Amino acid sequence: MNIQQFSLPDVGEGLTEAEIVTWLVKCGDVVEVNQAIVEIETAKSLVELPSPFAGEVTKLHAEPGATVDVGTPIISIATGETTAAREGEVSVHTSGRGPLDEDPKLLVGYGARETTSHRRRRKTEDHAVPVVHASTGETVEPPKSTPPVRKLAKDLGLDLASITPTGAGGVRTRNDVLKASSAAGITGASETVVEAASSDGGELRIPIKGVRKHTAAAMVKSAFTAPHVTEFVTVDVSRTIELQQQISRRREFKEIKLTPLTFVAKAFLKAIKGTPEANSRWDEQAQEIVQMRKVNLGIAAATPRGLIVPNIKGAEQLPLKELAQEISLLGASARAGKTDPAAMAHGTVTVTNIGVFGIDTGTPILNPGETAILAVGTVRRMPWVVEDEHGERIEIRSVLQLALSFDHRVMDGQQGSQLLADTAAILNEPGLSLL
């Protein structure tokens, strides 16, 4: 019998570390090849890692909440084989070697890729198994929950089993934990919060990990690398809102979540055809502008873990219905922490919907490596000057503000202005999209 060590792999995002969220196995468990053994949080997503070995778990090298470097051993498994798992099933393992001894390889099934992942669907309930009570000998069912909720309860020092569940099937939800912490007089969040004394009565220190850490570094790099220019426009979108309502009543859109964001994205994609420079990136080393043929449209999503920007591959080719479906799926996956790493890679332009927070406009920072980002404000009913053959009059209209930030190395003022003006024109008169 051999002891095999499995080291933290690069899951295809080019990252150097990840946080252990929860172990799905414990010492003494017998695991199979490709069985999910641990859930990790990278700077971009939550990912389950499968076992590269079949055998008995002998040691877990990292506690939940620990941040480990790529290439660091995280689990030991006793196997009866002299080699690793069958060839082709996995491509990452080490035998006790550290990250400096060899380059970490990509784990099969978790690399950045263009195709859809076919990994087994991750269970939403707790993976724990029933245990036998030491004193009574009775079998006790463990509390049902999800890994992020278990971590939140642990960070707040709460016993998950003592919390009354409100979720379907007796699942403890995030709100259940927060309600229990409030009742117990505990203040905290999903991040570890450390209170330190100060002259004004105390302060809170919140360690920055995962998505927030990555976002902070990326935004600083973007802000001080690409020369940002931001332009604004206010547009009457009454006709677009009317069109949205008409289409929503159609039978084929009955199950589709059709929002103003879908129409803004569609207008933006149409406008990019007239200003293809927006779908480019600046190659600093070659001092060249690299223009992409396909538009991979990023949709910024605010999640409990921070801001992430998954993207829709080849979005310019999608009809309105499919575009609406993709936007809805991206948002749902992001909020659930199930965004596939492949969806985070190779974005070319981004739309960020700040209107959902009731905000009118802002100055968005470019997603690193991209040339343009469009911020979409909230749709407001307000007085507007309407002009027709009878002259001018004031009406109550649906009005929206757009803000476009772009890299001035790639696009000049005329191109940026044209892109924003074309987007606004289509939203003002959606019939222009037929031209």
C-alpha positions in Angstrom: 0.0 0.0 0.0 1.3 3.4 -1.0 0.6 6.9 0.5 -0.2 9.3 -2.4 -0.4 13.0 -1.9 -2.7 15.2 -4.0 -1.5 18.8 -4.3 -3.7 21.8 -5.0 -3.8 22.2 -8.8 -4.2 25.2 -11.0 -7.8 25.0 -11.9 -7.3 26.8 -15.2 -7.5 30.4 -14.0 -3.8 31.1 -13.8 -4.0 31.7 -10.1 -1.5 31.0 -7.4 -3.6 30.2 -4.3 -7.0 29.1 -3.2 -8.9 28.8 0.1 -10.2 25.5 1.4 -13.9 26.0 1.9 -15.0 22.6 3.1 -13.8 19.0 3.0 -16.3 16.5 1.5 -14.4 13.6 3.1 -12.7 12.8 6.4 -9.8 10.6 7.5 -10.8 7.0 7.2 -13.2 7.5 4.3 -12.7 5.3 1.3 -12.8 7.4 -1.9 -12.9 6.5 -5.6 -11.2 8.1 -8.6 -13.0 11.4 -9.6 -15.0 11.5 -6.4 -15.4 15.1 -5.2 -13.3 15.4 -2.1 -13.0 19.2 -1.4 -14.5 22.5 -2.3 -12.1 25.4 -2.8 -12.6 29.1 -3.4 -10.3 30.7 -5.9 -10.2 34.4 -6.7 -13.0 33.8 -9.3 -15.2 30.9 -8.4 -16.1 28.0 -6.1 -14.8 24.7 -7.5 -15.0 21.1 -6.4 -11.9 19.0 -6.8 -12.1 15.3 -7.6 -9.8 12.7 -6.2 -7.0 11.5 -8.5 -6.7 8.3 -6.4 -8.8 5.4 -5.2 -8.1 4.4 -1.6 -8.4 5.5 2.1 -8.0 9.1 3.2 -5.2 9.2 5.8 -4.6 12.9 6.3 -6.1 16.3 5.5 -3.2 18.8 5.3 -5.3 22.0 5.5 -8.2 23.1 7.6 -11.3 24.8 6.2 -10.6 28.5 5.8 -6.9 28.0 5.2 -5.4 29.6 2.1 -2.9 27.3 0.3 -0.6 27.8 -2.6 -0.9 25.9 -5.9 1.3 22.8 -5.7 1.0 22.4 -1.9 -0.2 18.9 -0.7 -3.7 19.1 0.6 -4.7 15.4 1.2 -3.0 12.0 1.6 -4.6 8.8 0.3 -3.5 5.2 0.9 -3.7 3.2 -2.3 -2.9 -0.3 -3.3 -1.4 0.9 -6.6 2.2 1.7 -7.3 1.1 4.4 -9.8 -1.4 7.2 -9.7 -5.0 6.9 -11.0 -5.6 5.5 -14.5 -4.0 7.4 -17.3 -6.2 10.1 -18.8 -8.5 10.4 -15.8 -6.4 13.0 -13.9 -3.3 14.9 -14.7 -2.4 16.5 -11.4 -0.7 14.8 -8.4 2.5 14.9 -6.5 4.3 12.6 -4.2 5.2 15.0 -1.5 6.9 17.5 -3.8 6.4 21.2 -3.1 5.4 24.0 -5.5 9.0 25.0 -6.1 10.0 21.5 -7.3 7.7 21.3 -10.3 5.3 23.4 -12.3 1.7 22.7 -11.3 -0.3 21.2 -14.1 -3.9 21.7 -15.0 -6.5 19.3 -13.5 -8.5 17.6 -16.3 -12.0 19.0 -16.4 -11.1 22.3 -14.7 -9.0 24.2 -17.2 -10.0 27.3 -19.0 -12.0 26.1 -22.0 -14.5 27.2 -24.5 -16.9 24.2 -24.2 -19.4 23.6 -21.5 -18.3 21.6 -18.5 -19.8 18.2 -18.0 -18.8 17.7 -14.4 -21.4 16.1 -12.2 -23.9 18.6 -10.7 -22.8 19.8 -7.3 -25.2 18.9 -4.5 -26.7 21.8 -2.6 -27.1 19.9 0.6 -24.5 18.9 3.2 -22.3 16.0 2.2 -21.9 14.8 5.8 -23.2 11.3 6.7 -25.2 10.2 9.7 -23.2 9.7 12.9 -23.7 7.5 16.0 -24.2 9.4 19.3 -21.4 8.3 21.7 -23.6 8.1 24.8 -27.0 7.0 23.5 -25.9 4.9 20.5 -28.6 6.6 18.4 -28.1 7.6 14.8 -28.1 11.4 14.5 -28.7 13.1 11.2 -26.2 16.0 10.6 -27.7 19.4 9.9 -28.4 20.0 6.2 -26.9 23.1 4.7 -24.5 24.3 2.0 -20.7 24.8 2.3 -20.9 28.7 2.4 -23.5 28.6 5.1 -21.6 26.1 7.1 -18.5 28.3 6.8 -20.6 31.4 7.9 -21.9 29.5 11.0 -18.3 28.4 11.9 -17.0 32.0 11.5 -19.7 33.3 13.8 -19.1 30.5 16.3 -22.6 29.0 16.0 -23.6 25.4 16.2 -25.4 24.7 12.9 -27.4 21.9 14.5 -28.9 24.3 17.0 -30.2 26.7 14.3 -33.9 26.3 13.3 -34.0 25.6 9.5 -36.5 27.3 7.2 -35.2 26.0 3.9 -36.9 23.2 1.9 -36.3 19.8 3.3 -34.9 21.2 6.6 -31.9 22.9 5.0 -30.3 25.7 7.1 -30.0 28.8 5.0 -27.8 31.9 5.2 -30.7 33.9 6.6 -31.3 31.2 9.3 -27.6 31.7 10.4 -27.8 35.5 10.4 -31.1 35.4 12.3 -29.5 33.2 14.9 -26.4 35.3 15.2 -28.6 38.4 15.6 -30.6 36.7 18.4 -27.3 35.8 20.1 -25.9 39.3 19.8 -23.2 38.3 17.4 -22.0 40.7 14.8 -20.1 39.3 11.8 -20.1 38.3 8.1 -19.0 35.4 5.9 -15.4 36.8 6.1 -13.5 36.4 9.4 -14.0 39.6 11.3 -11.4 40.6 13.9 -12.2 43.4 16.5 -9.3 45.4 17.7 -9.2 48.0 20.4 -8.7 51.6 19.5 -9.1 55.1 21.0 -12.6 55.5 19.5 -13.9 52.3 21.0 -12.9 49.6 18.6 -12.5 48.8 14.9 -13.3 45.9 12.6 -10.6 44.4 10.4 -11.9 42.2 7.6 -9.3 40.0 5.8 -9.6 40.3 2.0 -9.6 36.9 0.3 -10.7 35.2 -2.8 -12.8 37.3 -5.2 -12.4 40.6 -3.3 -8.7 40.2 -3.1 -8.5 39.5 -6.9 -10.9 42.3 -7.8 -8.9 44.8 -5.7 -5.6 44.0 -7.4 -7.2 43.8 -10.9 -8.9 47.2 -10.5 -5.7 48.9 -9.3 -3.8 47.5 -12.2 -6.4 48.5 -14.7 -6.9 52.0 -13.3 -3.1 52.7 -13.4 -2.4 50.9 -16.7 -5.1 51.8 -19.2 -5.8 55.5 -19.7 -9.5 55.6 -18.9 -12.0 58.0 -20.6 -15.6 58.0 -19.5 -18.5 59.5 -21.5 -22.1 59.8 -20.5 -25.5 60.0 -22.3 -29.1 60.3 -21.1 -31.6 58.6 -23.3 -35.4 58.3 -23.6 -36.0 54.5 -23.6 -39.8 54.6 -23.5 -40.1 52.7 -26.9 -37.7 50.0 -25.7 -39.7 49.5 -22.5 -42.9 49.3 -24.5 -41.2 46.7 -26.8 -40.0 44.8 -23.7 -43.5 44.6 -22.4 -44.9 43.5 -25.8 -42.3 40.8 -26.3 -42.8 39.5 -22.7 -46.4 38.7 -23.5 -45.5 36.5 -26.4 -45.9 32.8 -25.9 -42.2 31.9 -26.7 -41.0 34.4 -24.0 -43.4 33.2 -21.3 -40.6 31.4 -19.3 -37.9 34.0 -20.1 -36.8 36.7 -17.7 -36.7 39.6 -20.1 -35.3 42.8 -18.5 -34.1 46.2 -19.8 -30.6 44.9 -19.4 -31.1 42.4 -22.2 -32.1 45.2 -24.5 -29.2 47.4 -23.5 -26.8 44.4 -24.1 -28.4 43.8 -27.5 -28.1 47.5 -28.5 -24.5 47.6 -27.3 -23.6 44.5 -29.3 -25.3 46.0 -32.4 -23.3 49.3 -31.9 -20.0 47.4 -31.5 -20.5 46.2 -35.1 -20.1 49.8 -36.2 -17.1 50.4 -33.8 -15.2 47.1 -33.8 -12.2 48.7 -32.1 -14.2 48.3 -28.9 -13.8 44.6 -29.1 -10.1 44.7 -28.9 -7.2 44.6 -26.4 -3.9 46.4 -26.1 -0.8 44.2 -26.4 1.7 46.1 -24.4 4.7 43.9 -25.3 4.1 44.0 -29.0 2.7 47.6 -29.0 -0.2 46.4 -31.1 -4.0 46.5 -31.0 -5.5 43.0 -31.1 -9.0 42.9 -32.5 -11.2 39.9 -31.7 -13.6 38.5 -34.2 -16.2 37.3 -31.6 -17.7 39.4 -28.8 -17.5 37.6 -25.4 -19.9 39.9 -23.5 -19.1 40.1 -19.8 -22.0 40.7 -17.4 -20.8 42.1 -14.0 -22.5 40.3 -11.2 -22.5 41.3 -7.5 -22.3 38.2 -5.3 -21.9 37.6 -1.6 -18.2 36.7 -2.4 -17.6 39.9 -4.4 -17.9 41.2 -7.9 -17.3 38.7 -10.7 -17.6 39.1 -14.5 -18.6 35.9 -16.3 -19.1 36.3 -20.0 -21.2 35.0 -22.9 -19.1 33.6 -25.7 -20.0 34.8 -29.1 -22.8 37.0 -27.8 -23.2 39.0 -31.0 -24.6 35.9 -32.7 -27.4 35.3 -30.2 -31.0 36.2 -30.9 -32.8 38.2 -28.2 -34.4 35.1 -26.5 -31.1 33.2 -26.2 -29.3 36.4 -25.0 -31.9 36.8 -22.3 -31.5 33.2 -21.2 -27.7 33.4 -21.1 -27.8 36.6 -19.0 -30.2 35.0 -16.6 -28.2 31.8 -16.3 -24.9 33.8 -15.7 -26.5 35.8 -12.9 -28.1 32.8 -11.2 -24.8 30.8 -11.4 -22.8 33.7 -10.0 -25.1 34.3 -7.0 -25.0 30.5 -6.2 -21.2 30.5 -6.4 -21.3 27.9 -9.3 -19.7 29.9 -12.1 -17.6 27.7 -14.3 -14.0 28.9 -14.5 -14.3 28.8 -18.3 -17.1 31.4 -18.1 -14.6 33.8 -16.5 -12.0 33.6 -19.2 -11.5 35.5 -22.5 -14.0 38.3 -22.0 -13.8 41.1 -24.5 -16.3 43.8 -23.4 -18.4 44.2 -20.3 -21.8 45.6 -19.3 -22.4 46.4 -15.6 -25.9 47.0 -14.4 -25.7 49.5 -11.5 -29.3 50.4 -12.1 -30.4 47.5 -9.9 -29.1 49.4 -6.9 -31.2 52.5 -7.9 -28.0 54.3 -9.2 -28.3 56.6 -12.2 -24.7 56.5 -13.4 -21.0 56.1 -12.5 -17.5 55.8 -13.9 -16.8 52.1 -14.4 -13.2 50.8 -14.4 -12.3 48.5 -17.3 -12.1 44.8 -16.7 -8.4 44.1 -17.2 -7.4 43.3 -20.7 -10.6 44.9 -22.2 -11.2 48.1 -24.0 -14.8 49.1 -23.2 -17.2 48.8 -20.3 -20.8 50.1 -20.3 -22.5 51.1 -17.0 -26.3 50.9 -17.1 -28.3 53.1 -14.7 -31.8 52.7 -13.4 -34.8 53.4 -15.6 -36.7 56.4 -14.2 -40.0 58.0 -15.1 -39.4 61.7 -15.4 -40.3 64.8 -17.4 -38.8 64.9 -20.8 -39.0 67.3 -23.8 -40.6 65.5 -26.7 -40.4 67.1 -30.2 -42.4 66.2 -33.2 -44.1 67.9 -36.2 -46.3 69.8 -33.8 -43.5 71.3 -31.9 -42.1 70.7 -28.4 -44.0 69.4 -25.3 -43.2 67.9 -21.9 -44.2 64.3 -21.2 -43.4 61.8 -18.5 -41.1 59.3 -20.2 -38.8 56.4 -19.2 -35.3 57.7 -19.1 -32.0 55.9 -18.7 -28.4 57.1 -18.2 -25.4 55.2 -19.8 -21.7 55.6 -19.0 -19.0 54.2 -21.3 -15.4 53.9 -20.1 -12.8 53.0 -22.7 -9.1 52.6 -23.2 -7.8 55.7 -25.0 -4.9 53.8 -26.3 -7.2 51.6 -28.4 -10.2 54.0 -29.1 -10.0 57.7 -29.6 -12.7 60.2 -28.6 -14.6 60.0 -31.8 -14.9 56.2 -31.7 -15.9 56.1 -28.1 -18.5 58.8 -28.7 -19.8 56.9 -31.7 -20.2 53.7 -29.8 -22.1 55.3 -27.0 -24.3 57.4 -29.4 -25.2 54.3 -31.5 -26.1 52.4 -28.4 -28.3 55.2 -27.2 -29.9 55.7 -30.6 -31.0 52.0 -30.8 -32.5 52.2 -27.2 -34.3 55.4 -28.2 -35.7 53.9 -31.3 -35.3 50.1 -31.2 -36.5 49.8 -34.8 -33.0 51.1 -35.8 -31.7 47.6 -35.0 -33.3 46.3 -38.1 -31.0 48.5 -40.3 
